[in-house]
């Protein structure tokens, strides 16, 4: 893999942690791995945020559709058969 030399500054506390916890010969790999991990986490957070926004949009759309439905519009079936008997439907109709 091609390597590129970069020069940048770190806050003193972060530099101290790097020097105290990571051997000198492994610091480049450690920083590369930390940056790679951070980018992956940010990308995943962005993807999850987009999924959440899509879910919220679909929920609002379904809520609007559901608000417009009348009780008799509901499909209440199990294995192709109604699960509400006629007596209950009459009671529901009377309630409206």
C-alpha positions in Angstrom: 0.0 0.0 0.0 1.3 3.4 -0.9 2.2 5.6 2.0 1.9 9.4 2.2 3.8 11.4 4.8 1.7 13.9 6.6 2.6 16.5 9.2 -0.1 17.6 11.7 -0.3 18.7 15.3 -2.1 16.9 18.2 -3.3 18.3 21.5 -0.6 17.6 24.1 -2.7 15.2 26.1 -3.4 13.1 23.0 0.2 13.1 22.0 1.2 12.0 25.5 -1.4 9.1 25.4 0.0 8.0 22.0 3.6 8.1 23.2 2.8 6.4 26.6 0.5 3.7 25.3 1.7 2.8 21.9 5.3 1.7 21.0 7.1 4.2 18.7 7.3 1.6 15.8 3.5 1.0 16.0 2.3 4.6 16.2 1.8 5.1 12.5 -0.4 2.0 12.2 -2.2 2.9 15.4 -3.1 6.4 14.1 -4.1 5.0 10.7 -6.3 2.4 12.3 -7.9 5.0 14.6 -8.7 7.3 11.7 -10.0 4.4 9.6 -12.3 3.4 12.5 -13.5 6.9 13.0 -14.4 7.3 9.3 -16.3 3.9 9.4 -18.2 5.0 12.5 -19.1 8.4 11.0 -20.3 6.7 7.7 -22.4 4.2 9.7 -23.9 7.0 11.8 -24.8 8.9 8.6 -26.4 5.7 7.1 -28.3 5.1 10.3 -29.5 8.7 10.4 -30.7 8.4 6.8 -32.5 5.2 7.6 -34.2 6.9 10.6 -35.3 9.8 8.5 -36.7 7.4 5.9 -38.5 5.4 8.6 -40.0 8.6 10.1 -41.1 9.8 6.7 -42.9 6.4 6.0 -44.4 6.4 9.5 -45.9 9.9 8.9 -47.2 8.8 5.5 -48.8 5.7 7.0 -50.2 7.8 9.8 -51.9 10.1 7.4 -53.3 7.2 5.4 -54.5 5.5 8.6 -56.2 8.8 9.8 -58.2 8.9 6.6 -59.5 5.3 7.0 -62.9 4.4 8.3 -63.3 1.4 10.5 -65.0 -0.5 7.8 -62.0 0.0 5.5 -59.8 -2.0 7.8 -58.9 -5.5 6.5 -59.2 -7.9 9.4 -58.4 -11.3 8.1 -56.4 -14.4 9.1 -55.5 -17.0 6.6 -57.9 -15.4 4.1 -60.9 -15.5 6.6 -62.4 -12.7 8.5 -61.4 -12.8 12.2 -64.4 -10.6 13.3 -67.8 -12.3 13.4 -70.8 -10.5 12.0 -72.3 -9.7 15.5 -69.1 -7.7 16.3 -69.3 -5.9 13.0 -72.9 -4.9 13.7 -71.7 -3.6 17.1 -68.9 -1.7 15.4 -71.3 -0.2 12.9 -73.6 0.9 15.7 -70.7 2.6 17.4 -70.1 4.9 14.4 
